[in-house]
Amino acid sequence: MKNDKNILQDAHGRDHAYLRISLIERCNLRCTYCMPEEGVKLSPKSRLMTYEEIYEIAKTFVNNGVTKIRLTGGEPLIRKDIPVILEKLATLPVELSITSNAVIIDKFIDVLKANGVKKINVSLDSLDEGKFKHITRRAEFKKVYNNILLLVKEGFTVKVNAVLMKGFNDNEIIDFINFTKDLPISVRFIEFMPFDGNKWNMAKMVSYAEVMSFVNDAFPEQRIERLQDAPNDTSKNYKIKGYKGSFAIISSVTNPFCDSCNRLRLTANGQLKNCLFSSGESDLLTVLRAGKSIEPIIEKAVKAKFKIRGGMDTLEKLEEPKLRNNNRSMITIGG
C-alpha cells in the first residue's frame, strides 16, 4: 500500500519514482573511469546489504511511489545470490531492469526472463578489441560483443552505454552509430563525469555539441531524426533514418537533466545518495538493522537534494577539485 505522505518529493517539486540499487562493489573488469588503478577499499562483507535487506529497503521505496528499480554494481551478476535477489524483487509491482558489462550475462538469460527483466543496459566503451582491453584492463571484448548479439536475439531491449573520452574513443562515435544499422539497440554516449580516482578534467570530456558535430559531418541533415524523449529521460535521442536502432547523448556535465530528475541511488553498503554528483550519503542500513523505520531518513535525504549536480551549478564549480573529489569512485556508487 502506498504511503499517503509523499516522502519522495524534494524541495524543488521533483518526485522520485526510480531507484538504482548497487548489489556489489566488485567487478570482473577494471575500467579506468570507474575504478582507480590502485583499486578501491571495499566494504567488509558484514556491511553489505543481504538479499533480505535489499528487499526490505526496496519494498519501503515501492510503498512510497517507486515504480522502477535498476540493479547495478560493480558487476551485479557476480553476486552469488543474484537469482534470489531477482526473485524477491520480482514480487514487487515495479519495472525491474539491470546494468551489466555482459561478460557473463549469457549464463543468466533464463533467470532474467523468469523474473521479468526485459531491459538491459550494457557498458561498452569501444568497438575496437585493443582499446577495450586498454580501458577495461581485461581481454573480454569478443565475449561482450557476442553477448550483446545474444541478448538481442533473445528479445531483450538493449541499450549500450559508451563513456566518451577525447583522444581515446571519440573517433568511434560514427562506428557506434553504424552499430545500430542492423541491430534494434540504442547506443548512448555519456559525457565523462568526475569521480574519485578517475583523473577527470574538462579537456578529456566530449560534449553533446561535439558529438552532434561528428554526426552532422557524417550524415546528411535529412537522415538525422530527432526522437521524442520519454518523460524523465536522461538522454537526448536520435536515429539515422533506415537504421533499426537509435543513438542518444547523456550530457550530465554540459547540459544536465536535473530539472526532471526522478532518480535515487542505493549503494551496496546501504547508503542512499540523492544525486550521482553529491558526496552526501544517508545511512539506511544501520537504521534498518536497528529495527527502526528508514522512512524519516529517506525523506530527509530527498528533501536535501540540490537543484542541480549536487550543488555544482556551474562548470567552474565542477572543475574545482575540492568540490568534487569527496565523492566515491563510480564502482562503489553503482551505474
VOPAGU-2260 file (C-alpha; in pm, 1 decimal, decimal comma):
REM VOPAGU-2260
SITE   aa  ch    i         X         Y         Z
SITE  MET   A    0       0,0       0,0       0,0
SITE  LYS   A    1     139,2     338,4     -98,9
SITE  ASN   A    2     208,0     584,9     178,3
SITE  ASP   A    3     -20,7     890,3     158,0
SITE  LYS   A    4     267,0    1115,7     262,4
SITE  ASN   A    5     496,1    1190,1     -30,5
SITE  ILE   A    6     840,5    1138,8     119,5
SITE  LEU   A    7     996,6    1105,2    -227,2
SITE  GLN   A    8     925,3    1460,7    -340,3
SITE  ASP   A    9    1215,4    1700,5    -297,5
SITE  ALA   A   10    1213,3    2072,2    -218,9
SITE  HIS   A   11    1207,8    2152,3    -590,3
SITE  GLY   A   12     889,4    1955,1    -658,1
SITE  ARG   A   13    1056,1    1655,8    -821,3
SITE  ASP   A   14     900,6    1315,0    -749,2
SITE  HIS   A   15    1140,8    1021,9    -735,0
SITE  ALA   A   16     997,6     701,8    -880,6
SITE  TYR   A   17    1322,3     539,5    -995,5
SITE  LEU   A   18    1564,0     361,1    -760,2
SITE  ARG   A   19    1901,4     225,6    -865,2
SITE  ILE   A   20    2035,7     -40,1    -630,3
SITE  SER   A   21    2401,8    -136,1    -634,0
SITE  LEU   A   22    2436,8    -500,9    -533,1
SITE  ILE   A   23    2814,1    -526,5    -509,6
SITE  GLU   A   24    3125,8    -310,4    -512,9
SITE  ARG   A   25    3336,8    -565,9    -700,3
SITE  CYS   A   26    3362,2    -613,8   -1075,8
SITE  ASN   A   27    3520,5    -854,5   -1322,7
SITE  LEU   A   28    3651,5    -559,4   -1528,4
SITE  ARG   A   29    3871,8    -267,7   -1418,5
SITE  CYS   A   30    3750,5      26,0   -1629,1
SITE  THR   A   31    3977,0     327,5   -1583,0
SITE  TYR   A   32    3699,7     587,3   -1547,3
SITE  CYS   A   33    3517,1     373,4   -1291,7
SITE  MET   A   34    3788,1     221,2   -1071,4
SITE  PRO   A   35    4117,5     385,9    -969,2
SITE  GLU   A   36    4426,7     198,1   -1088,3
SITE  GLU   A   37    4519,9     115,4    -729,3
SITE  GLY   A   38    4172,3     -29,8    -668,5
SITE  VAL   A   39    3924,8      76,4    -402,4
SITE  LYS   A   40    3877,1      -4,3     -36,4
SITE  LEU   A   41    3588,5    -248,1     -27,6
SITE  SER   A   42    3325,3    -252,8     243,1
SITE  PRO   A   43    3352,0    -550,7     480,9
SITE  LYS   A   44    3105,3    -822,4     387,2
SITE  SER   A   45    2920,2    -760,2     714,0
SITE  ARG   A   46    2848,6    -404,4     598,2
SITE  LEU   A   47    2692,4    -506,0     268,1
SITE  MET   A   48    2316,9    -547,2     235,2
SITE  THR   A   49    2188,7    -904,3     244,3
SITE  TYR   A   50    1922,9   -1005,0      -6,9
SITE  GLU   A   51    1660,1    -976,6     267,1
SITE  GLU   A   52    1774,5    -621,5     346,2
SITE  ILE   A   53    1777,2    -525,3     -20,7
SITE  TYR   A   54    1419,0    -646,7     -47,2
SITE  GLU   A   55    1301,9    -468,4     269,6
SITE  ILE   A   56    1455,0    -137,5     166,0
SITE  ALA   A   57    1323,2    -171,1    -188,8
SITE  LYS   A   58     976,2    -251,7     -57,0
SITE  THR   A   59     978,1      67,3     150,3
SITE  PHE   A   60    1061,6     272,5    -157,8
SITE  VAL   A   61     792,7      97,8    -363,0
SITE  ASN   A   62     536,2     162,8     -89,5
SITE  ASN   A   63     622,7     529,7    -124,6
SITE  GLY   A   64     595,2     555,1    -500,3
SITE  VAL   A   65     895,4     394,1    -670,8
SITE  THR   A   66     783,1     218,0    -990,0
SITE  LYS   A   67    1118,3     130,6   -1145,7
SITE  ILE   A   68    1422,2     -45,3    -997,7
SITE  ARG   A   69    1751,3     -97,0   -1180,4
SITE  LEU   A   70    2018,1    -329,3   -1040,2
SITE  THR   A   71    2378,2    -219,3   -1082,3
SITE  GLY   A   72    2722,4    -289,6    -937,6
SITE  GLY   A   73    3019,4    -315,6    -974,0
SITE  GLU   A   74    2900,5    -603,9   -1183,7
SITE  PRO   A   75    2571,9    -722,5   -1031,0
SITE  LEU   A   76    2585,0   -1066,0   -1192,3
SITE  ILE   A   77    2896,0   -1171,5    -998,8
SITE  ARG   A   78    2697,0   -1159,4    -675,4
SITE  LYS   A   79    2630,8   -1524,6    -588,4
SITE  ASP   A   80    2273,9   -1470,5    -467,1
SITE  ILE   A   81    2165,1   -1267,4    -769,7
SITE  PRO   A   82    1896,0   -1525,1    -864,9
SITE  VAL   A   83    1741,4   -1492,9    -517,3
SITE  ILE   A   84    1758,1   -1111,1    -529,0
SITE  LEU   A   85    1585,3   -1107,4    -867,8
SITE  GLU   A   86    1319,1   -1350,0    -747,7
SITE  LYS   A   87    1245,7   -1140,0    -437,3
SITE  LEU   A   88    1233,0    -806,4    -619,7
SITE  ALA   A   89    1019,2    -954,3    -896,6
SITE  THR   A   90     736,2    -988,8    -642,4
SITE  LEU   A   91     717,4    -608,9    -613,3
SITE  PRO   A   92     496,4    -405,5    -852,6
SITE  VAL   A   93     788,8    -243,9   -1035,2
SITE  GLU   A   94     966,5    -249,9   -1368,0
SITE  LEU   A   95    1286,6    -441,5   -1293,9
SITE  SER   A   96    1595,4    -387,6   -1510,1
SITE  ILE   A   97    1970,6    -435,8   -1486,5
SITE  THR   A   98    2300,4    -277,9   -1593,3
SITE  SER   A   99    2584,3    -518,2   -1673,4
SITE  ASN   A  100    2915,5    -535,6   -1854,4
SITE  ALA   A  101    2774,4    -851,9   -2021,1
SITE  VAL   A  102    3086,9   -1062,2   -1967,3
SITE  ILE   A  103    2889,9   -1347,3   -1806,6
SITE  ILE   A  104    2532,2   -1247,6   -1884,8
SITE  ASP   A  105    2483,1   -1544,7   -2119,1
SITE  LYS   A  106    2466,6   -1764,6   -1808,3
SITE  PHE   A  107    2169,5   -1569,2   -1671,5
SITE  ILE   A  108    1933,6   -1545,2   -1969,9
SITE  ASP   A  109    1678,1   -1783,8   -1821,4
SITE  VAL   A  110    1695,8   -1627,9   -1473,3
SITE  LEU   A  111    1644,0   -1278,3   -1614,2
SITE  LYS   A  112    1347,4   -1388,7   -1824,0
SITE  ALA   A  113    1190,6   -1583,7   -1539,4
SITE  ASN   A  114    1188,0   -1271,0   -1322,4
SITE  GLY   A  115    1050,8   -1032,8   -1580,0
SITE  VAL   A  116    1369,9    -845,2   -1664,9
SITE  LYS   A  117    1326,5    -715,5   -2018,2
SITE  LYS   A  118    1556,1    -411,0   -2032,4
SITE  ILE   A  119    1932,5    -443,7   -2007,4
SITE  ASN   A  120    2198,3    -172,5   -2024,6
SITE  VAL   A  121    2540,4    -294,5   -2134,0
SITE  SER   A  122    2855,5     -92,1   -2070,7
SITE  LEU   A  123    3082,6     -95,0   -2377,6
SITE  ASP   A  124    3325,6     191,3   -2440,0
SITE  SER   A  125    3496,1      73,6   -2755,9
SITE  LEU   A  126    3425,7    -146,2   -3056,9
SITE  ASP   A  127    3799,5    -194,6   -3100,1
SITE  GLU   A  128    3934,1    -503,3   -2923,4
SITE  GLY   A  129    4265,1    -340,9   -2833,8
SITE  LYS   A  130    4105,5     -27,7   -2692,3
SITE  PHE   A  131    3856,7    -237,7   -2498,8
SITE  LYS   A  132    4143,3    -425,5   -2333,3
SITE  HIS   A  133    4321,8     -98,6   -2256,4
SITE  ILE   A  134    4027,3      67,8   -2083,9
SITE  THR   A  135    3890,3    -240,7   -1903,7
SITE  ARG   A  136    4232,4    -395,9   -1830,3
SITE  ARG   A  137    4076,3    -728,2   -1936,3
SITE  ALA   A  138    4061,4    -920,6   -2269,2
SITE  GLU   A  139    3687,0    -985,9   -2279,0
SITE  PHE   A  140    3577,3    -794,3   -2590,8
SITE  LYS   A  141    3461,3   -1089,4   -2801,7
SITE  LYS   A  142    3255,9   -1227,4   -2514,0
SITE  VAL   A  143    3083,7    -892,6   -2451,3
SITE  TYR   A  144    3018,3    -830,8   -2821,5
SITE  ASN   A  145    2872,4   -1177,5   -2875,1
SITE  ASN   A  146    2658,5   -1147,7   -2562,3
SITE  ILE   A  147    2508,0    -821,5   -2689,5
SITE  LEU   A  148    2406,4   -1005,8   -3005,7
SITE  LEU   A  149    2268,1   -1289,7   -2789,9
SITE  LEU   A  150    2059,0   -1051,0   -2578,3
SITE  VAL   A  151    1904,6    -900,3   -2891,1
SITE  LYS   A  152    1835,1   -1247,2   -3030,2
SITE  GLU   A  153    1668,6   -1346,1   -2700,5
SITE  GLY   A  154    1430,7   -1049,0   -2724,9
SITE  PHE   A  155    1571,9    -815,1   -2459,8
SITE  THR   A  156    1560,6    -438,0   -2504,3
SITE  VAL   A  157    1929,3    -347,1   -2510,9
SITE  LYS   A  158    2098,7     -13,0   -2452,5
SITE  VAL   A  159    2474,2      13,2   -2497,9
SITE  ASN   A  160    2639,2     276,5   -2277,4
SITE  ALA   A  161    2965,5     428,1   -2402,3
SITE  VAL   A  162    3157,4     682,1   -2192,0
SITE  LEU   A  163    3332,6     914,2   -2436,4
SITE  MET   A  164    3686,0    1037,7   -2372,4
SITE  LYS   A  165    3864,5    1278,0   -2603,0
SITE  GLY   A  166    4155,1    1125,5   -2789,1
SITE  PHE   A  167    4054,3     774,9   -2689,3
SITE  ASN   A  168    3718,5     673,2   -2834,4
SITE  ASP   A  169    3568,2     992,6   -2977,2
SITE  ASN   A  170    3680,8     871,4   -3320,5
SITE  GLU   A  171    3443,8     574,8   -3277,9
SITE  ILE   A  172    3122,5     778,2   -3248,8
SITE  ILE   A  173    3018,1     703,8   -3606,1
SITE  ASP   A  174    3122,3     337,1   -3571,7
SITE  PHE   A  175    2890,9     309,8   -3270,6
SITE  ILE   A  176    2605,7     473,6   -3461,0
SITE  ASN   A  177    2660,6     234,6   -3753,0
SITE  PHE   A  178    2641,5     -48,1   -3496,9
SITE  THR   A  179    2268,6      40,2   -3479,6
SITE  LYS   A  180    2218,0      -5,4   -3854,5
SITE  ASP   A  181    2118,8    -370,3   -3837,6
SITE  LEU   A  182    2052,9    -410,0   -3463,6
SITE  PRO   A  183    1748,7    -275,5   -3274,3
SITE  ILE   A  184    1965,5    -132,7   -2995,3
SITE  SER   A  185    2017,6     215,6   -2854,4
SITE  VAL   A  186    2376,8     334,0   -2821,7
SITE  ARG   A  187    2406,6     604,9   -2557,7
SITE  PHE   A  188    2705,8     836,1   -2548,9
SITE  ILE   A  189    2780,0     950,5   -2193,6
SITE  GLU   A  190    2987,1    1255,5   -2106,3
SITE  PHE   A  191    3290,0    1168,1   -1894,0
SITE  MET   A  192    3199,5    1259,6   -1534,8
SITE  PRO   A  193    3421,0    1332,1   -1231,1
SITE  PHE   A  194    3455,5    1065,3    -961,2
SITE  ASP   A  195    3721,6     985,7    -706,6
SITE  GLY   A  196    4037,1     846,5    -866,1
SITE  ASN   A  197    3934,8     869,6   -1234,1
SITE  LYS   A  198    4164,9    1165,0   -1320,6
SITE  TRP   A  199    3878,2    1364,8   -1466,4
SITE  ASN   A  200    3924,9    1700,9   -1627,7
SITE  MET   A  201    3714,4    1902,2   -1867,4
SITE  ALA   A  202    3965,4    1860,8   -2150,8
SITE  LYS   A  203    3900,2    1485,2   -2163,2
SITE  MET   A  204    3525,3    1528,6   -2200,0
SITE  VAL   A  205    3337,2    1504,0   -2530,5
SITE  SER   A  206    3034,1    1730,4   -2508,7
SITE  TYR   A  207    2686,8    1693,1   -2653,1
SITE  ALA   A  208    2767,4    1962,5   -2910,5
SITE  GLU   A  209    3085,9    1782,4   -3014,3
SITE  VAL   A  210    2904,6    1450,6   -3058,3
SITE  MET   A  211    2645,8    1615,9   -3280,3
SITE  SER   A  212    2924,2    1779,6   -3481,3
SITE  PHE   A  213    3060,8    1432,1   -3561,2
SITE  VAL   A  214    2709,8    1317,2   -3654,3
SITE  ASN   A  215    2637,5    1616,4   -3875,9
SITE  ASP   A  216    2966,2    1569,0   -4059,7
SITE  ALA   A  217    2894,3    1201,2   -4126,9
SITE  PHE   A  218    2525,7    1205,7   -4222,7
SITE  PRO   A  219    2309,6    1440,4   -4430,8
SITE  GLU   A  220    2071,9    1650,4   -4223,5
SITE  GLN   A  221    1759,5    1484,0   -4364,5
SITE  ARG   A  222    1873,1    1142,8   -4238,5
SITE  ILE   A  223    1923,0    1254,5   -3876,3
SITE  GLU   A  224    1593,8    1215,4   -3695,4
SITE  ARG   A  225    1531,7    1368,3   -3351,5
SITE  LEU   A  226    1320,2    1125,7   -3148,0
SITE  GLN   A  227    1071,6    1206,5   -2873,3
SITE  ASP   A  228    1237,9    1172,4   -2533,5
SITE  ALA   A  229    1049,0     979,2   -2267,0
SITE  PRO   A  230     935,2    1162,4   -1950,9
SITE  ASN   A  231    1226,3    1197,4   -1703,3
SITE  ASP   A  232    1465,1    1078,2   -1972,2
SITE  THR   A  233    1833,7    1145,0   -1910,0
SITE  SER   A  234    1916,9    1131,8   -2280,0
SITE  LYS   A  235    1852,7    1323,4   -2599,3
SITE  ASN   A  236    1752,2    1060,7   -2852,2
SITE  TYR   A  237    1816,0    1035,8   -3226,4
SITE  LYS   A  238    1825,3     784,0   -3503,7
SITE  ILE   A  239    1954,0     761,5   -3856,9
SITE  LYS   A  240    1662,4     704,5   -4092,0
SITE  GLY   A  241    1671,2     349,7   -4224,4
SITE  TYR   A  242    1865,1     214,7   -3925,3
SITE  LYS   A  243    1698,2     -40,7   -3697,9
SITE  GLY   A  244    1838,3     110,3   -3380,5
SITE  SER   A  245    1897,3     457,1   -3239,8
SITE  PHE   A  246    2152,7     663,7   -3050,3
SITE  ALA   A  247    2137,1     909,6   -2765,2
SITE  ILE   A  248    2354,3    1153,0   -2572,1
SITE  ILE   A  249    2358,1    1178,3   -2193,0
SITE  SER   A  250    2502,6    1522,8   -2124,6
SITE  SER   A  251    2524,0    1520,5   -1746,0
SITE  VAL   A  252    2803,2    1777,1   -1745,0
SITE  THR   A  253    2735,6    2031,0   -2020,8
SITE  ASN   A  254    2359,5    2006,8   -2044,5
SITE  PRO   A  255    2228,9    1837,3   -1726,9
SITE  PHE   A  256    1879,2    1692,8   -1698,7
SITE  CYS   A  257    1840,0    1784,7   -1332,0
SITE  ASP   A  258    1504,2    1962,7   -1375,0
SITE  SER   A  259    1330,5    1632,5   -1447,1
SITE  CYS   A  260    1548,8    1400,2   -1239,2
SITE  ASN   A  261    1347,3    1125,4   -1067,6
SITE  ARG   A  262    1640,1     902,7    -962,2
SITE  LEU   A  263    1781,3     793,3    -629,9
SITE  ARG   A  264    2073,6     558,3    -568,2
SITE  LEU   A  265    2126,4     295,6    -300,2
SITE  THR   A  266    2484,8     175,9    -258,6
SITE  ALA   A  267    2577,3    -184,2    -184,1
SITE  ASN   A  268    2652,3     -90,3     177,6
SITE  GLY   A  269    2309,1      62,9     225,1
SITE  GLN   A  270    2382,5     433,5     177,6
SITE  LEU   A  271    2125,5     648,3      -0,3
SITE  LYS   A  272    2266,7     901,6    -247,6
SITE  ASN   A  273    2017,1    1159,0    -369,8
SITE  CYS   A  274    2238,2    1258,7    -664,6
SITE  LEU   A  275    2518,6    1094,8    -859,9
SITE  PHE   A  276    2731,7    1410,1    -820,4
SITE  SER   A  277    2665,7    1456,5    -449,5
SITE  SER   A  278    2920,7    1348,1    -189,1
SITE  GLY   A  279    2649,1    1331,8      77,0
SITE  GLU   A  280    2505,5     996,7     185,8
SITE  SER   A  281    2234,6     879,2     424,8
SITE  ASP   A  282    2279,3     552,0     614,3
SITE  LEU   A  283    1968,2     336,1     568,8
SITE  LEU   A  284    2126,5       1,7     655,6
SITE  THR   A  285    2225,3      84,7    1014,1
SITE  VAL   A  286    1879,0     221,4    1084,1
SITE  LEU   A  287    1714,1     -85,5     929,4
SITE  ARG   A  288    1931,9    -321,2    1133,4
SITE  ALA   A  289    1836,7    -131,2    1447,7
SITE  GLY   A  290    1474,0    -216,5    1375,6
SITE  LYS   A  291    1375,3     144,9    1312,4
SITE  SER   A  292    1182,3     298,0    1024,3
SITE  ILE   A  293    1401,2     417,9     738,6
SITE  GLU   A  294    1128,6     648,0     602,4
SITE  PRO   A  295    1236,0     959,0     802,0
SITE  ILE   A  296    1594,5     912,8     675,2
SITE  ILE   A  297    1473,1     877,2     317,5
SITE  GLU   A  298    1251,3    1185,0     344,6
SITE  LYS   A  299    1531,1    1398,4     490,5
SITE  ALA   A  300    1774,8    1287,6     218,7
SITE  VAL   A  301    1530,4    1354,7     -62,7
SITE  LYS   A  302    1432,5    1696,5      74,3
SITE  ALA   A  303    1803,1    1791,0      90,5
SITE  LYS   A  304    1863,1    1722,7    -279,7
SITE  PHE   A  305    2021,5    2015,9    -460,6
SITE  LYS   A  306    1851,5    2159,3    -767,4
SITE  ILE   A  307    2146,1    2077,3    -992,0
SITE  ARG   A  308    2450,7    1844,0    -988,0
SITE  GLY   A  309    2490,9    1809,0    -612,2
SITE  GLY   A  310    2519,1    2187,0    -574,4
SITE  MET   A  311    2779,2    2228,3    -850,9
SITE  ASP   A  312    2553,5    2450,4   -1058,8
SITE  THR   A  313    2825,6    2589,6   -1285,6
SITE  LEU   A  314    3103,5    2426,7   -1487,5
SITE  GLU   A  315    3350,6    2633,7   -1286,1
SITE  LYS   A  316    3235,3    2466,4    -964,3
SITE  LEU   A  317    3252,1    2125,1   -1131,4
SITE  GLU   A  318    3614,8    2190,4   -1222,2
SITE  GLU   A  319    3701,6    2275,2    -860,6
SITE  PRO   A  320    3867,3    1959,3    -715,3
SITE  LYS   A  321    3771,5    2029,7    -352,9
SITE  LEU   A  322    3402,5    2033,5    -452,4
SITE  ARG   A  323    3403,6    1702,6    -639,6
SITE  ASN   A  324    3683,8    1485,4    -501,8
SITE  ASN   A  325    3494,6    1385,0    -187,0
SITE  ASN   A  326    3261,0    1168,3    -394,4
SITE  ARG   A  327    3303,9     792,0    -417,9
SITE  SER   A  328    3463,4     608,0    -708,2
SITE  MET   A  329    3196,2     514,8    -959,0
SITE  ILE   A  330    3233,0     141,9    -885,9
SITE  THR   A  331    3121,0     194,5    -525,9
SITE  ILE   A  332    2821,9     408,3    -624,3
SITE  GLY   A  333    2663,6     194,2    -892,7
SITE  GLY   A  334    2586,9     291,7   -1250,9
